[in-house]
């Protein structure tokens, strides 16, 4: 069994950039054991003053868009520029191998072997709330360890996009060109969340289609009202294989960060996110305590049966359980 560190030993190792201790600290925040959670919060308290200095980038995309290839290409560009990168995943949908990134480590071979990059899959078989909470805490630990750019990749579909949007500074939507009507099947909600759209695989015979898709998306985005950031989303094209357009994607992120830091939105959004996570953590904590109560556990199956058979309304049944 591995030696159990104290909170100070974890914190000192993380601040020194020790990757092994960082990995063990992230495992600690992912644990559902009460003793581990208590120790994890002590570690977070100690490293928190050193966190928050990274640019947090959320990345999502349609299936087949080449997300891992894109992440590796952009990641290699960033580490070549002297950045330290951490890549985290949010995948509540899969009890497989902990999300795509675990498999993608074999595909992101160059990036995963780079000393300035750290790749971490999301925990397998966890609820969305559990995954997003541990991802957010892992992000703070990575920042304290000196990573100045954090990628948070959405792997699952649906709610995970909203969850990731709520923990990052910049949200990037990856799209494909040449699949018929480009705007069909794209949820308006995801389009509205995007701070930029990048058309991938813009190489070879696909280059013309990518340029056409870029114009279509740019026109579509102009129909949306300007958000609170005062930023008008940009659309770029890139090829992860040739590297063309990859530096431009990062330039858009830098422009956004400059723009929102100047108008005060960047800091305001971070503060709002912190309050949101306070409320979420309280809600999760109360839910866990509620289901852990012996009286609730004893009655829950019978009450559920009453609701299933229509003998008791869901609202009345919930009131009964809450009174316990």
Secondary structure, DSSP 4 states (H G I P E B T S, - for coil): -PPPPPHHHHHHHHHTT-HHHHHHHHHHHH---HHHHHHHHHHHHHHGGG-S-SEEEEEEE-TTS-HHHHHHHHHHHHHHTT--EEEEEE-TT--SSSSHHHHHHHHSHHHHT-TTEEEEPPPTT--HHHHHHHHHHHHHHHHHTT--EEEEEE-S-THHHHHHHTT-SEEEEEE-SSSSSTTTT--HHHHHH-SEEEE----GGGHHHHHHHHHHHHHHHHTSPP-TT----EEEE--TTT-TTHHHHHHHHHHHHHHHHHHTHHHHHHHHHHHHHHHHHHHHHHHHHHHH-HHHHHHHHHHHHHHHTTSS-HHHHHHHHHH-
